């Protein structure tokens, strides 16, 4: 069941940090997956720089927490894989004005099993959230961006969508699809003033990553140490490091960057 929470005018802040440059002042957009992790941080940063947003997520409590730091934001609780829920988010956008920003951060990891052992229901759910959810957000926002005269899209893919991943095969396949979907949008809509780029994070300190290690039980410490050792930087990334790239790609400073899939992984894929 989906519901819309009315806009609340609150002081714009990113977890207590004052607004920065105002480079997104007057811009309107949608952020999916806004209740936690990368989506939450992107929403907070955009709002701190003047954007008015529709925030979308299944987690109503987490979404309310994000909304509390985003001046004038509208929260829509729903499932990103359900067209009706996304239609409600689109309707909320129409109450704010011309739409020129989109960040699709909603996603899930899925089972950590060899490909042949992944259950059909798990495979379908991973693709429903990661691929269909991205498609539905694009489907809702692109016509509105065209009507507005252009805009910028950043999808959240993954380093696992750029190279094969034996540990998360369903996730890897789904994020590869997100990369090519994004590039298709870039190729199709550049003439209409729309840019579309993907960020491809590696291991980033998020609840999703911590969940992976928690599921490993006694092996967690050794696997985490192995992951760190494989990275030339010797550490995991921080969420604001991804957010900085998202905001750059959305900004006018990236006006000639279109169709890229940017690894944010400390050199892991170098």
C-alpha positions as CSV (number, residue, x, y, z in Angstrom):
1,X,0.0,0.0,0.0
2,X,1.3,3.4,-1.0
3,X,0.7,6.8,0.6
4,X,2.1,10.3,0.2
5,X,3.3,12.4,3.1
6,X,2.7,16.1,2.6
7,X,5.6,18.4,2.0
8,X,7.2,19.8,5.2
9,X,9.2,23.0,5.2
10,X,12.2,22.4,7.4
11,X,15.7,23.9,7.6
12,X,17.8,22.3,4.9
13,X,20.6,20.4,6.4
14,X,22.7,17.3,5.7
15,X,22.7,15.7,9.1
16,X,23.2,19.1,10.7
17,X,25.6,20.5,8.0
18,X,24.5,23.9,6.6
19,X,23.6,24.3,2.9
20,X,26.6,24.6,0.6
21,X,26.8,26.2,-2.8
22,X,23.1,26.3,-3.8
23,X,24.0,24.9,-7.2
24,X,20.7,23.0,-7.3
25,X,18.5,25.9,-6.1
26,X,15.1,25.8,-7.7
27,X,15.7,22.3,-9.2
28,X,13.1,19.6,-8.7
29,X,13.8,15.9,-8.8
30,X,13.1,12.3,-7.6
31,X,15.4,10.2,-5.4
32,X,14.5,6.5,-5.0
33,X,15.9,4.5,-2.2
34,X,16.0,7.7,-0.1
35,X,15.4,6.0,3.3
36,X,19.0,4.9,3.9
37,X,22.5,4.5,2.4
38,X,23.4,6.1,-0.8
39,X,19.9,7.3,-1.6
40,X,19.5,9.0,1.7
41,X,22.9,10.8,1.5
42,X,22.2,11.9,-2.1
43,X,18.9,13.3,-1.1
44,X,20.3,15.2,1.9
45,X,23.1,16.7,-0.2
46,X,20.8,17.8,-3.0
47,X,18.4,19.4,-0.5
48,X,21.3,21.1,1.2
49,X,22.1,22.7,-2.1
50,X,18.6,23.9,-2.8
51,X,16.8,21.1,-4.6
52,X,13.2,20.2,-3.9
53,X,12.6,16.5,-4.0
54,X,10.2,13.7,-4.0
55,X,11.7,11.0,-1.8
56,X,10.7,7.4,-2.5
57,X,11.3,4.2,-0.5
58,X,9.5,1.2,1.1
59,X,10.8,2.1,4.5
60,X,8.3,4.7,5.8
61,X,10.2,5.4,9.0
62,X,13.6,5.8,7.3
63,X,11.9,8.0,4.7
64,X,10.5,10.3,7.3
65,X,13.9,10.6,8.8
66,X,15.3,11.7,5.5
67,X,12.4,14.0,4.8
68,X,13.1,15.8,8.1
69,X,16.3,17.1,6.7
70,X,15.1,18.1,3.3
71,X,13.3,21.4,3.0
72,X,10.0,21.1,1.2
73,X,10.4,17.5,0.3
74,X,7.5,15.1,-0.3
75,X,7.8,11.5,0.8
76,X,6.1,8.7,-1.1
77,X,6.2,5.3,0.5
78,X,6.0,2.4,-2.0
79,X,7.7,-0.4,-3.8
80,X,9.9,0.8,-6.6
81,X,9.0,-2.3,-8.7
82,X,5.3,-1.5,-8.7
83,X,4.1,0.8,-11.5
84,X,1.2,2.2,-9.5
85,X,3.5,3.2,-6.7
86,X,5.8,5.0,-9.1
87,X,2.8,6.7,-10.7
88,X,2.1,8.2,-7.3
89,X,5.6,9.5,-7.0
90,X,5.3,11.1,-10.5
91,X,2.0,12.7,-9.4
92,X,3.8,14.1,-6.4
93,X,6.5,15.5,-8.7
94,X,3.8,17.4,-10.6
95,X,2.9,19.3,-7.5
96,X,6.4,20.7,-7.2
97,X,7.0,21.9,-10.8
98,X,9.3,21.1,-13.8
99,X,11.4,18.0,-13.1
100,X,15.1,18.1,-14.0
101,X,16.8,15.7,-11.6
102,X,16.6,11.9,-11.0
103,X,18.7,9.6,-8.8
104,X,17.8,5.9,-8.8
105,X,19.4,4.5,-5.7
106,X,16.8,1.9,-4.7
107,X,18.4,-1.6,-4.9
108,X,19.0,-4.9,-3.3
109,X,21.8,-7.4,-3.2
110,X,20.0,-10.7,-3.4
111,X,21.4,-14.2,-2.7
112,X,25.1,-14.9,-2.4
113,X,24.9,-18.2,-4.2
114,X,26.3,-19.7,-7.4
115,X,24.1,-18.9,-10.4
116,X,22.5,-22.3,-10.7
117,X,21.5,-22.3,-7.1
118,X,19.6,-19.0,-7.1
119,X,15.9,-19.6,-6.6
120,X,13.7,-18.3,-9.4
121,X,11.8,-16.1,-6.9
122,X,15.0,-14.5,-5.7
123,X,16.2,-13.9,-9.2
124,X,12.9,-12.3,-10.2
125,X,12.9,-10.1,-7.1
126,X,16.5,-8.8,-7.7
127,X,15.6,-7.9,-11.2
128,X,12.3,-6.4,-10.2
129,X,13.9,-4.0,-7.8
130,X,17.2,-3.2,-9.5
131,X,16.2,-3.3,-13.2
132,X,12.5,-2.8,-13.4
133,X,12.6,-0.3,-10.5
134,X,15.1,1.8,-12.4
135,X,13.1,1.5,-15.6
136,X,9.9,2.6,-13.9
137,X,11.6,5.6,-12.5
138,X,13.0,6.5,-15.9
139,X,9.6,5.9,-17.5
140,X,8.0,8.2,-15.0
141,X,10.6,11.0,-15.1
142,X,11.8,11.2,-18.7
143,X,8.6,12.6,-20.2
144,X,8.6,15.2,-17.5
145,X,12.3,16.1,-18.2
146,X,11.5,16.4,-21.9
147,X,8.7,18.8,-21.1
148,X,11.0,20.8,-18.8
149,X,13.5,21.2,-21.6
150,X,16.1,18.7,-20.3
151,X,17.7,17.4,-17.1
152,X,20.2,15.0,-15.6
153,X,19.8,11.4,-14.5
154,X,22.2,9.4,-12.3
155,X,21.5,5.7,-11.8
156,X,23.3,3.8,-9.0
157,X,24.8,0.7,-10.6
158,X,27.8,-1.1,-9.2
159,X,31.3,-2.2,-9.9
160,X,29.7,-5.7,-10.0
161,X,27.9,-4.4,-13.1
162,X,31.1,-3.8,-14.9
163,X,33.0,-7.0,-14.3
164,X,31.9,-10.6,-13.6
165,X,31.1,-11.3,-9.9
166,X,31.0,-15.0,-8.8
167,X,29.7,-14.2,-5.3
168,X,26.6,-12.1,-6.3
169,X,25.7,-13.4,-9.8
170,X,22.1,-12.1,-9.8
171,X,23.1,-8.8,-8.5
172,X,25.9,-8.5,-11.0
173,X,23.7,-9.3,-13.9
174,X,21.0,-6.8,-12.8
175,X,23.5,-4.0,-12.3
176,X,25.0,-4.7,-15.7
177,X,21.5,-4.2,-17.1
178,X,21.3,-0.9,-15.3
179,X,24.5,0.3,-16.9
180,X,23.3,-0.4,-20.4
181,X,19.8,1.0,-19.7
182,X,21.5,4.2,-18.6
183,X,23.7,4.4,-21.7
184,X,20.6,3.8,-23.8
185,X,18.9,6.8,-22.2
186,X,22.0,8.9,-22.9
187,X,22.1,7.9,-26.5
188,X,18.3,8.3,-27.0
189,X,17.7,11.6,-25.2
190,X,20.8,13.7,-25.5
191,X,19.1,15.6,-28.3
192,X,16.3,16.6,-25.8
193,X,18.8,18.0,-23.4
194,X,18.9,15.0,-21.1
195,X,22.1,13.5,-19.7
196,X,22.2,10.0,-18.1
197,X,25.2,8.6,-16.2
198,X,25.7,5.7,-13.8
199,X,27.9,5.5,-10.7
200,X,29.4,2.1,-10.0
201,X,30.4,1.9,-6.4
202,X,32.7,-0.8,-5.1
203,X,32.7,-1.7,-1.4
204,X,31.1,1.2,0.4
205,X,30.3,1.5,4.1
206,X,26.5,1.0,3.9
207,X,23.9,-1.1,5.7
208,X,23.9,-3.4,2.6
209,X,27.7,-4.1,3.0
210,X,27.4,-4.6,6.7
211,X,24.5,-7.0,6.1
212,X,26.7,-9.1,3.8
213,X,29.4,-9.5,6.5
214,X,26.8,-10.2,9.2
215,X,25.4,-13.0,7.1
216,X,28.8,-14.7,7.0
217,X,28.9,-15.3,10.8
218,X,32.4,-16.5,11.9
219,X,33.8,-15.9,8.5
220,X,32.9,-12.2,8.5
221,X,36.2,-10.8,9.8
222,X,38.4,-12.8,7.4
223,X,36.3,-12.0,4.4
224,X,36.2,-8.3,5.2
225,X,40.0,-8.4,5.6
226,X,40.3,-10.1,2.2
227,X,38.1,-7.5,0.6
228,X,40.1,-4.6,2.0
229,X,43.4,-6.2,1.0
230,X,42.2,-6.5,-2.7
231,X,41.6,-2.8,-2.9
232,X,44.7,-0.6,-3.8
233,X,43.4,2.0,-1.4
234,X,43.3,-0.5,1.4
235,X,39.9,0.6,2.7
236,X,36.2,0.7,1.9
237,X,34.7,3.8,0.5
238,X,32.5,6.2,2.4
239,X,29.0,7.2,1.3
240,X,29.8,10.9,0.9
241,X,32.5,9.9,-1.6
242,X,29.8,8.4,-3.8
243,X,27.4,11.3,-3.2
244,X,30.1,13.8,-4.4
245,X,30.2,12.0,-7.7
246,X,26.4,11.8,-8.0
247,X,26.1,15.6,-7.4
248,X,28.9,16.4,-9.8
249,X,27.2,14.3,-12.6
250,X,23.9,16.0,-11.9
251,X,25.5,19.5,-12.0
252,X,26.1,21.8,-14.9
253,X,29.9,21.2,-14.3
254,X,29.3,17.8,-16.0
255,X,27.4,19.2,-19.0
256,X,29.5,17.3,-21.5
257,X,29.5,14.0,-19.6
258,X,26.9,11.6,-20.9
259,X,26.5,7.9,-20.9
260,X,29.4,7.1,-18.6
261,X,29.6,4.4,-16.0
262,X,31.9,5.8,-13.3
263,X,33.6,3.3,-11.0
264,X,33.9,4.6,-7.4
265,X,36.0,1.9,-5.9
266,X,39.4,3.1,-4.8
267,X,41.1,1.6,-7.9
268,X,39.7,-1.9,-7.5
269,X,38.9,-2.2,-11.2
270,X,42.0,-0.4,-12.4
